[in-house]
Amino acid sequence: MRQVAFHRPAIGPDEEREVLDTLRSGWITTGPKAKRFEKEFAAYVRARNALAVAHCTGALHLSLWAMGLKPGDEVITTPFTFTATAEVMGYLGVRPVFCDVDPGTFNLNPARVEEALEGGSHQRVKAIVPVHFAGHPCDMDRLMKIARDYNLKIIEDAAHAAGAARHMDGRGMAKIGTIGDLTCFSFYATKNFTTAEGGMITTADDAIAEKIATASLHGMNKDAWKRYDKSGSWFYEIHDLGFKYNLSDVHAAIGVAQLRRADAFMRRRTEIARRYNEGLKGIEALQTPYSEAGIEHAWHLYVLRLKPEQLSIGRAQFVEALRERGVGVSVHCIPLHTMHYYQSAYGYQTGDFPVAEDIYSRCLSLPIYAAMSDADIDYVIDTVKAIERENRR
Ligand SMILES: Cc1ncc(COP(=O)(O)O)c(C=O)c1O
């Protein structure tokens, strides 16, 4: 039986060469490779500043901190995301205010955000954290307008969306990383391109960039990373609170090589999504992902929805059947408000966000990554179709 993993990173000779180069250079933690990765990533998303960090979780934490969020403040975000988006709010004593998502894109629904703000019960909201779920950019024109109207900061969680873009009024196509006040990316092992673990923050604000660069390495002054090198100085000063969120050169070396392949990876993901859409269209019990004009989707995830009323098995059994036939599958995401921590810490309850819950109850993520072969894609399509056929009501 064929085996198609849910994910496999595309690591080749280029990555091996860059990592070896770093290992042999005598400088393995944050240094020239991380600086080069920042510069090249900034060019890739056309951002003014890019700051490499240890992971997207740290990127989100630093970003909220740099925006001055304080205990008791509130931040609007989506419940349909990975816990990192909201857990960092807890680090700062900030309350996540969840708003339900759009049933097509699975992204934060601007209409629900407006309702939450108009209702008057959220006077302490200081920021919005939209998540470009699966790589589908959020409706940033509407979210930016809301942010302007209510004087809120926008910190984008672009963990799924490196390379994505969307049309913005008066601007044309804008890359994710150039829209909100700050944008946070992930280079975790399963992401569109990886550093094994890693993240990046982009911003057009030089002062904020400087503040974050300093804070990401214990609050030590600029270029303190050079303090053990002959070009650096042993003296450093601490001006502000700091964190240990710097990205090592060994990780950055993988990123430098992966970035050169990022466009090719994205083309391949787009091609896989097109083939899935084509292969699974018109099947009664399946709902393929929604896309729209004016966006460049990063296709980090391919989320298929089942129509339970047309099937004799549920989502869990469908996932199991795919696994039994060698297809790696996952489920994204388990809505945060249905989880113990978010219920006990913030009083959320199952039933609060019906759109997110409906998506979750019937979604599954198919394998989508650059290292998949055409035969892998065909096998996934054929297997999904066979299970649907065998279990149609
Ligand atoms: C939406 C979202 N935000 C944040 C993160 C955290 O990323 P990292 O693992 O780089 O900290 C993830 C990780 O999967 C994610 O899916």
The ligand as a Tripos MOL2 file, in Angstrom:
@<TRIPOS>MOLECULE
LIG
   16    16     1     0     0
SMALL
NO_CHARGES

@<TRIPOS>ATOM
      1 C1         -1.7510   30.0260   13.5180 C.3       1 LIG1
      2 C2         -0.4780   29.7440   14.2520 C.ar      1 LIG1
      3 N1          0.0830   30.7090   14.9850 N.ar      1 LIG1
      4 C3          1.2400   30.5270   15.6620 C.ar      1 LIG1
      5 C4          1.8980   29.3150   15.6130 C.ar      1 LIG1
      6 C5          3.1540   29.1390   16.4080 C.3       1 LIG1
      7 O1          4.2570   28.9360   15.5900 O.3       1 LIG1
      8 P1          5.6540   28.4350   16.1970 P.3       1 LIG1
      9 O2          5.5860   26.9450   16.3020 O.co2     1 LIG1
     10 O3          6.6740   28.8930   15.1980 O.co2     1 LIG1
     11 O4          5.8290   29.0820   17.5150 O.co2     1 LIG1
     12 C6          1.3670   28.2800   14.8530 C.ar      1 LIG1
     13 C7          2.0730   26.9920   14.8030 C.2       1 LIG1
     14 O5          1.6900   26.0310   14.2200 O.2       1 LIG1
     15 C8          0.1430   28.4920   14.1520 C.ar      1 LIG1
     16 O6         -0.4230   27.5130   13.4220 O.3       1 LIG1
@<TRIPOS>BOND
     1     1     2 1
     2     2     3 ar
     3     2    15 ar
     4     3     4 ar
     5     4     5 ar
     6     5     6 1
     7     5    12 ar
     8     6     7 1
     9     7     8 1
    10     8     9 2
    11     8    10 1
    12     8    11 1
    13    12    13 1
    14    12    15 ar
    15    13    14 2
    16    15    16 1
@<TRIPOS>SUBSTRUCTURE
     1 LIG1         1 GROUP 0 **** ****
